[in-house]
Amino acid sequence: MDNAHRSFPTSSFRKEHQPRLRSRWGNLNNGRSRTAALIPYLGLVQSCMQIRKEFRPWWMQTHQIPLCNIAKYLRTFFQARPKSDTAYYLSEGRLRIYLIGDELEGRDVLPLIKHILQFPNRTITLRPGVTVNEKLAMHLDILLQNRNPEWIRWVRGNRISQVRLTRNYSNPLNFDVILVVKEQHAAAWMKPSTLTREMKTERAVFLASIGLDKISPQNDRIGYAIDYR
């Protein structure tokens, strides 16, 4: 049953921003860090080719991962594949991701988008938590499953450095999407400025060309930032 799926232990990965306890007497951590929870049977899913081929797909289908840990999860379980090892990955499978409202702000989903493009036959299922609007989950699924050729060209061509979620304060349960575009690929209307009528038209045409107009029919749910690095 779906309800029996084990939640992937979030403490298995080090938090992105590890809080430090400080007082006027100094650092209360005393150089000690909390031991991370172990990932069950991790050694088997990263073992020899035969064990990975038989055990890894079964193990991965019984777990679900929070979106806040998806980047570290992909780095752990989908490392660079040796050219001689054709069974290192299986193109099919199921990845369950659950959404926690408090951990969505500023979340970069580009690593997950690239993973889905690399393994198009893998089934991705989003599980919204009680504080997550189902409409948000639907729009996020459209973003992740976008197979528009122009969008794929932008992602694989590294024209986009981040795809971040940001809270829509007019409705606390909704989030908007920020596309962080590298400077050399950014159009004039993507940069902070007052948009003219022509720029608004160009923005609408661009969204339609990359297949994201369904997320933002009024062109108001997707914003842009420039990566000047």
C-alpha positions as CSV (number, residue, x, y, z in Angstrom):
1,M,0.0,0.0,0.0
2,D,1.2,3.5,-0.7
3,N,0.7,4.5,2.9
4,A,3.2,1.9,3.9
5,H,6.1,3.6,2.1
6,R,8.9,4.5,4.4
7,S,9.8,8.2,4.5
8,F,13.4,8.8,3.7
9,P,15.2,10.0,6.9
10,T,15.9,13.7,6.4
11,S,18.5,13.6,9.1
12,S,20.6,11.3,7.0
13,F,21.9,14.3,5.1
14,R,23.6,17.3,6.7
15,K,21.3,20.3,6.7
16,E,22.1,23.1,4.2
17,H,22.3,25.6,7.0
18,Q,23.5,23.9,10.2
19,P,22.5,26.2,13.1
20,R,25.2,26.9,15.7
21,L,24.2,27.4,19.4
22,R,26.0,30.5,20.7
23,S,25.9,32.4,23.9
24,R,28.0,35.0,25.7
25,W,30.1,32.0,27.0
26,G,31.0,30.9,23.5
27,N,30.0,28.1,21.1
28,L,27.7,25.7,22.9
29,N,28.3,23.0,20.2
30,N,31.8,22.4,21.6
31,G,32.9,21.1,18.2
32,R,30.5,18.1,18.5
33,S,27.9,17.4,15.8
34,R,24.8,15.2,16.0
35,T,25.3,11.8,14.4
36,A,23.2,11.5,11.3
37,A,20.6,8.7,11.0
38,L,21.7,5.7,9.0
39,I,20.2,5.0,5.7
40,P,18.9,1.4,5.8
41,Y,20.7,-1.0,3.5
42,L,22.7,1.8,1.8
43,G,25.6,-0.5,1.3
44,L,23.5,-3.0,-0.8
45,V,22.2,-0.4,-3.2
46,Q,25.8,0.8,-3.9
47,S,27.3,-2.7,-4.0
48,C,28.4,-4.8,-6.9
49,M,26.6,-4.8,-10.3
50,Q,24.5,-7.9,-9.7
51,I,23.3,-6.8,-6.3
52,R,22.5,-3.3,-7.5
53,K,20.5,-4.7,-10.4
54,E,18.4,-6.9,-8.3
55,F,18.1,-5.1,-5.0
56,R,18.4,-1.4,-5.7
57,P,15.1,-0.9,-7.7
58,W,13.1,-2.7,-5.0
59,W,14.6,-0.6,-2.2
60,M,14.1,2.7,-4.0
61,Q,10.4,1.9,-4.7
62,T,9.7,1.6,-0.9
63,H,11.0,5.1,0.0
64,Q,9.9,8.6,-0.4
65,I,12.2,11.7,-0.2
66,P,11.4,15.3,0.9
67,L,12.1,17.9,-1.8
68,C,14.4,19.7,0.5
69,N,16.8,16.7,0.4
70,I,16.4,15.7,-3.3
71,A,19.7,17.3,-4.5
72,K,21.8,15.4,-1.9
73,Y,19.7,12.3,-2.5
74,L,20.5,12.4,-6.2
75,R,24.2,13.0,-5.6
76,T,24.3,10.0,-3.2
77,F,22.4,7.5,-5.3
78,F,23.1,8.7,-8.9
79,Q,26.8,9.4,-9.0
80,A,28.7,9.6,-12.3
81,R,28.2,6.3,-14.1
82,P,31.3,4.4,-15.2
83,K,31.3,4.0,-19.0
84,S,31.9,0.2,-18.8
85,D,29.1,-0.4,-16.3
86,T,25.9,-0.5,-18.2
87,A,23.9,-1.8,-15.3
88,Y,24.9,1.0,-12.9
89,Y,21.5,2.7,-13.4
90,L,18.1,1.4,-14.5
91,S,16.3,3.9,-16.6
92,E,12.9,2.8,-15.2
93,G,11.7,3.0,-11.6
94,R,9.7,5.2,-9.3
95,L,10.7,8.2,-7.2
96,R,8.3,9.5,-4.6
97,I,8.9,13.0,-3.3
98,Y,6.8,14.6,-0.5
99,L,6.5,18.4,-0.2
100,I,6.9,20.2,3.1
101,G,5.6,23.8,3.0
102,D,8.1,25.3,5.4
103,E,11.0,23.8,3.3
104,L,9.9,25.0,-0.1
105,E,11.0,28.6,0.1
106,G,14.1,29.2,-2.1
107,R,14.3,25.6,-3.1
108,D,16.2,24.9,-6.3
109,V,14.6,22.2,-8.3
110,L,16.9,22.3,-11.3
111,P,18.9,19.2,-10.2
112,L,15.6,17.2,-10.1
113,I,14.6,18.6,-13.6
114,K,18.0,17.4,-15.0
115,H,17.5,14.0,-13.4
116,I,14.1,13.6,-15.0
117,L,15.5,14.5,-18.4
118,Q,18.3,12.0,-17.9
119,F,15.8,9.2,-17.0
120,P,12.6,10.0,-18.9
121,N,11.1,6.6,-18.2
122,R,11.3,7.0,-14.4
123,T,7.9,7.8,-12.7
124,I,8.0,10.8,-10.4
125,T,5.2,11.2,-7.9
126,L,4.7,14.3,-5.7
127,R,3.1,13.9,-2.3
128,P,1.9,17.3,-1.0
129,G,1.9,17.7,2.8
130,V,-1.0,19.2,4.7
131,T,0.4,22.7,4.4
132,V,1.0,22.4,0.7
133,N,-1.7,23.6,-1.8
134,E,-2.6,20.8,-4.3
135,K,-2.5,23.5,-7.0
136,L,1.1,24.1,-6.2
137,A,1.8,20.4,-6.5
138,M,0.1,20.3,-9.8
139,H,2.1,23.3,-11.2
140,L,5.3,21.8,-9.9
141,D,4.5,18.6,-11.6
142,I,4.0,20.4,-14.9
143,L,7.3,22.1,-14.4
144,L,9.2,18.9,-13.7
145,Q,7.5,16.9,-16.5
146,N,8.0,19.6,-19.1
147,R,9.3,17.9,-22.3
148,N,9.2,21.0,-24.5
149,P,12.2,20.8,-26.9
150,E,13.1,24.5,-26.4
151,W,13.0,24.1,-22.6
152,I,15.2,21.0,-22.8
153,R,17.6,23.0,-24.9
154,W,17.8,25.7,-22.3
155,V,18.3,23.2,-19.4
156,R,20.9,21.0,-21.1
157,G,22.6,24.0,-22.6
158,N,23.2,25.4,-19.1
159,R,21.5,28.6,-19.9
160,I,19.6,28.3,-16.7
161,S,21.6,28.0,-13.5
162,Q,18.7,27.7,-11.0
163,V,14.9,27.1,-10.9
164,R,13.8,28.4,-7.5
165,L,10.5,28.3,-5.7
166,T,9.6,31.5,-3.9
167,R,6.6,32.2,-1.7
168,N,3.7,34.2,-3.1
169,Y,2.8,36.4,-0.2
170,S,-0.6,37.3,-1.6
171,N,-1.5,33.6,-0.9
172,P,0.8,32.0,1.7
173,L,-0.1,28.5,0.4
174,N,1.1,29.3,-3.1
175,F,4.6,29.6,-4.6
176,D,6.0,31.2,-7.7
177,V,8.9,30.1,-9.8
178,I,12.1,32.1,-10.4
179,L,14.2,31.2,-13.4
180,V,17.8,32.3,-12.9
181,V,19.2,32.8,-16.3
182,K,22.9,33.3,-17.1
183,E,23.7,36.8,-18.2
184,Q,24.9,35.9,-21.7
185,H,21.5,34.3,-22.5
186,A,19.2,36.8,-20.7
187,A,16.9,39.0,-22.8
188,A,16.5,42.6,-21.9
189,W,13.0,42.1,-20.5
190,M,14.4,39.5,-18.0
191,K,16.5,42.2,-16.3
192,P,15.0,44.4,-13.6
193,S,13.3,47.3,-15.3
194,T,9.9,48.7,-16.2
195,L,8.3,46.4,-18.8
196,T,7.0,48.0,-21.9
197,R,4.1,46.6,-23.8
198,E,6.5,45.0,-26.3
199,M,8.5,43.5,-23.5
200,K,5.4,41.9,-22.0
201,T,4.6,40.4,-25.4
202,E,8.1,39.0,-25.7
203,R,7.8,37.5,-22.2
204,A,4.5,35.8,-23.1
205,V,6.0,34.4,-26.3
206,F,9.0,33.1,-24.5
207,L,6.9,31.3,-21.8
208,A,4.9,29.6,-24.5
209,S,8.0,28.7,-26.5
210,I,9.4,26.8,-23.4
211,G,6.1,25.2,-22.5
212,L,5.6,26.9,-19.2
213,D,2.6,29.1,-20.2
214,K,0.3,26.5,-18.4
215,I,1.9,27.4,-15.1
216,S,1.5,31.1,-15.6
217,P,-1.4,31.9,-18.1
218,Q,-1.2,35.6,-17.0
219,N,2.6,35.6,-17.0
220,D,2.6,36.5,-13.3
221,R,3.7,33.3,-11.7
222,I,7.1,33.0,-13.2
223,G,9.8,35.6,-12.4
224,Y,13.4,36.0,-13.6
225,A,16.8,36.7,-12.1
226,I,20.2,37.1,-13.7
227,D,23.3,35.0,-12.9
228,Y,26.2,37.4,-13.5
229,R,28.9,34.8,-12.6
